[in-house]
Amino acid sequence: MNLKFNYLYRDASNYKNYGSVIFSNPNSIPLILIENAVRGNLIDGEFFSSEDWQLPDLFFEVKNSDDHIWHEFESIEATNENLGSCLIEDFLIRILLK
């Protein structure tokens, strides 16, 4: 079973871009452990830098001076989608080291 990491970018005008990344989970790490690790490394319990976590950014093409760099964690869920080429363990190491 793969895992789908759902997140978004909300600009200063509250416009939103949604995105997700599929991770493979061949060692069947329990979803609750992964979610706890993610939540434990969020800024103010909600935000992260897509650059630091090496995830695709969801910025809008046009930015204004009020916009920021933070993305918001939405959820992580089990999925049957087969696009997961990156191991969830590799992702967890990246976020734990930032």
C-alpha positions as CSV (number, residue, x, y, z in Angstrom):
1,M,0.0,0.0,0.0
2,N,1.3,3.4,-0.9
3,L,0.8,6.7,0.9
4,K,-0.6,9.9,-0.4
5,F,0.7,13.1,1.3
6,N,-1.8,16.0,0.7
7,Y,-0.9,19.6,1.1
8,L,-1.7,23.1,-0.2
9,Y,-0.4,26.6,-0.7
10,R,-2.6,29.4,0.5
11,D,-1.5,32.9,-0.7
12,A,-2.1,36.1,1.1
13,S,-5.5,36.6,-0.6
14,N,-6.6,33.1,0.5
15,Y,-6.4,31.6,-3.0
16,K,-5.4,27.9,-2.7
17,N,-3.4,25.4,-4.8
18,Y,-3.7,21.8,-3.8
19,G,-1.2,19.1,-4.4
20,S,-0.1,15.6,-3.3
21,V,2.8,13.3,-3.5
22,I,2.7,9.5,-3.5
23,F,5.3,7.6,-1.4
24,S,5.9,3.9,-1.4
25,N,5.7,2.1,2.0
26,P,7.1,-1.4,1.4
27,N,7.9,-1.8,5.1
28,S,4.3,-1.1,6.0
29,I,5.1,1.6,8.5
30,P,1.8,2.4,10.3
31,L,0.0,5.5,9.1
32,I,-0.4,6.9,12.6
33,L,3.4,6.8,13.2
34,I,4.0,8.6,9.9
35,E,1.4,11.2,10.6
36,N,2.8,11.8,14.1
37,A,6.3,12.3,12.6
38,V,4.9,14.8,10.1
39,R,2.8,16.7,12.6
40,G,5.7,16.8,15.0
41,N,7.9,18.6,12.5
42,L,5.4,21.2,11.3
43,I,5.9,24.9,12.1
44,D,3.1,26.0,14.4
45,G,1.5,22.6,14.0
46,E,0.5,23.4,10.4
47,F,3.2,24.7,8.1
48,F,6.4,23.6,6.3
49,S,8.8,24.7,3.6
50,S,8.4,22.7,0.4
51,E,12.0,23.4,-0.3
52,D,13.2,22.0,3.0
53,W,11.1,18.9,2.7
54,Q,12.0,18.5,-1.0
55,L,8.4,18.5,-2.2
56,P,7.1,20.3,-5.3
57,D,6.1,23.8,-4.5
58,L,2.5,24.9,-5.2
59,F,3.1,28.7,-5.5
60,F,1.0,30.7,-7.9
61,E,2.8,32.0,-11.0
62,V,2.3,35.6,-9.9
63,K,3.4,36.5,-6.4
64,N,2.8,39.8,-4.5
65,S,4.7,41.2,-1.5
66,D,2.2,39.8,1.0
67,D,2.7,36.2,-0.1
68,H,4.9,33.8,1.9
69,I,6.9,30.5,1.4
70,W,4.9,28.2,3.7
71,H,2.8,25.3,2.6
72,E,0.1,23.6,4.8
73,F,-0.1,20.0,5.6
74,E,-3.5,18.6,4.9
75,S,-3.4,14.9,5.5
76,I,-1.7,11.6,4.7
77,E,-3.7,8.6,3.6
78,A,-3.3,5.0,2.3
79,T,-3.8,4.8,-1.5
80,N,-3.7,2.2,-4.3
81,E,-2.2,4.8,-6.7
82,N,1.1,3.4,-8.1
83,L,3.1,6.5,-8.5
84,G,5.2,6.1,-5.3
85,S,8.8,5.9,-6.4
86,C,10.2,7.6,-3.2
87,L,10.2,5.7,0.0
88,I,8.3,7.1,2.9
89,E,11.4,6.4,5.1
90,D,13.5,8.7,2.9
91,F,10.9,11.5,3.2
92,L,10.8,11.0,7.0
93,I,14.5,11.3,7.2
94,R,14.4,14.5,5.2
95,I,11.8,16.2,7.5
96,L,13.5,14.9,10.7
97,L,16.8,16.4,9.7
98,K,15.4,19.9,8.9
